[in-house]
């Protein structure tokens, strides 16, 4: 009989704890997810460093493919940091990240293929029209 008397009290206490947890969880969802300010300061620091590196490419007068490769690399790294942290993609579900990031990646691959194809087509036209004159 003692077990019966203790059990309802324990059950009621458990329900109260669950209720407090649900209220606290609901309050956290209502406020939104908070990230430490240190994370944003670190990302700003990296953005500053990458921008400085991008400017140094011009300062040192690099030319040709090396220049554009470095500028594009720094640009993609900065864009990745901004998307991951400031647009909160690092904390999204994987399916959403794929839905947003995969199409531009595929598009860039197709653009690269077209660039290589255009060089080949230009070379063929130069050879063909050079023979005609």
C-alpha positions as CSV (number, residue, x, y, z in Angstrom):
1,X,0.0,0.0,0.0
2,X,2.9,2.3,0.6
3,X,4.1,1.9,-3.0
4,X,0.7,3.0,-4.3
5,X,0.8,6.1,-2.2
6,X,4.4,7.1,-3.3
7,X,3.8,6.3,-7.0
8,X,1.2,8.9,-7.7
9,X,3.3,11.6,-6.0
10,X,6.3,10.6,-8.0
11,X,4.2,10.6,-11.2
12,X,2.9,14.1,-10.4
13,X,6.4,15.4,-9.7
14,X,7.6,13.9,-13.0
15,X,4.7,15.6,-14.9
16,X,5.6,19.0,-13.3
17,X,9.3,18.6,-14.3
18,X,8.2,17.7,-17.9
19,X,5.9,20.8,-17.9
20,X,8.8,23.1,-16.8
21,X,11.1,21.6,-19.4
22,X,8.5,22.1,-22.1
23,X,7.9,25.7,-21.1
24,X,11.7,26.4,-21.0
25,X,12.1,24.7,-24.4
26,X,9.2,26.8,-25.8
27,X,10.8,29.9,-24.5
28,X,14.1,29.0,-26.2
29,X,12.4,28.5,-29.5
30,X,10.5,31.7,-29.2
31,X,13.7,33.7,-28.6
32,X,15.6,31.9,-31.4
33,X,18.9,30.2,-31.4
34,X,21.7,32.3,-29.9
35,X,25.3,31.9,-30.9
36,X,28.3,33.2,-29.0
37,X,29.6,36.6,-30.1
38,X,33.1,35.1,-30.2
39,X,32.0,33.0,-33.3
40,X,31.0,36.2,-35.2
41,X,34.2,38.0,-34.2
42,X,36.3,35.1,-35.4
43,X,34.4,35.0,-38.7
44,X,34.9,38.7,-39.1
45,X,38.6,38.3,-38.4
46,X,38.8,35.6,-41.1
47,X,36.9,37.8,-43.6
48,X,39.3,40.6,-42.9
49,X,42.3,38.3,-43.4
50,X,40.9,36.9,-46.7
51,X,40.1,40.4,-48.0
52,X,43.6,41.5,-47.1
53,X,45.0,38.5,-49.0
54,X,42.8,39.4,-52.0
55,X,44.1,42.9,-52.0
56,X,47.7,41.6,-51.7
57,X,47.2,39.7,-54.9
58,X,46.8,43.1,-56.7
59,X,49.5,44.8,-54.6
60,X,52.1,42.3,-55.6
61,X,51.1,42.5,-59.2
62,X,50.3,38.9,-59.8
63,X,49.1,38.3,-63.4
64,X,47.4,35.6,-65.4
65,X,45.8,32.5,-64.2
66,X,47.5,32.7,-60.8
67,X,45.9,36.1,-60.1
68,X,42.4,35.0,-61.0
69,X,42.7,31.7,-59.3
70,X,43.7,33.3,-56.0
71,X,41.0,36.0,-56.3
72,X,38.4,33.4,-57.0
73,X,39.6,31.2,-54.2
74,X,39.5,34.0,-51.6
75,X,36.1,35.1,-52.9
76,X,34.7,31.5,-52.6
77,X,36.1,31.2,-49.1
78,X,34.6,34.5,-48.0
79,X,31.2,33.6,-49.5
80,X,31.3,30.2,-47.8
81,X,32.0,31.8,-44.4
82,X,29.2,34.3,-44.9
83,X,26.7,31.7,-46.0
84,X,27.7,29.2,-43.2
85,X,27.7,31.6,-40.3
86,X,25.8,34.8,-41.0
87,X,23.1,33.0,-43.1
88,X,23.0,30.2,-40.5
89,X,23.5,27.4,-43.1
90,X,25.9,25.6,-40.8
91,X,23.0,24.8,-38.5
92,X,20.5,23.9,-41.1
93,X,19.5,20.4,-42.1
94,X,21.6,18.7,-44.7
95,X,18.7,18.5,-47.2
96,X,18.2,22.3,-47.1
97,X,22.0,22.9,-47.4
98,X,22.0,20.6,-50.5
99,X,19.0,22.3,-52.0
100,X,20.6,25.7,-51.7
101,X,24.3,25.0,-52.3
102,X,24.2,22.1,-54.8
103,X,22.6,24.0,-57.8
104,X,25.2,26.8,-57.9
105,X,28.0,24.3,-57.6
106,X,26.6,22.3,-60.6
107,X,26.2,25.6,-62.5
108,X,29.8,26.5,-61.9
109,X,30.9,23.0,-63.2
110,X,28.8,23.6,-66.3
111,X,30.4,27.1,-66.8
112,X,33.8,25.5,-66.5
113,X,33.0,23.0,-69.1
114,X,31.7,25.7,-71.4
115,X,34.9,27.7,-70.9
116,X,37.0,24.7,-72.0
117,X,34.7,24.1,-74.9
118,X,34.9,27.7,-76.0
119,X,38.7,27.7,-76.1
120,X,38.5,24.6,-78.3
121,X,35.9,26.1,-80.6
122,X,37.9,29.4,-80.8
123,X,41.1,27.4,-81.8
124,X,39.2,25.5,-84.5
125,X,37.8,28.7,-85.9
126,X,41.2,30.3,-85.9
127,X,42.7,27.4,-87.8
128,X,39.8,27.1,-90.3
129,X,39.6,30.9,-91.1
130,X,43.4,31.2,-91.3
131,X,43.4,28.5,-94.0
132,X,40.7,30.4,-96.0
133,X,42.7,33.6,-96.4
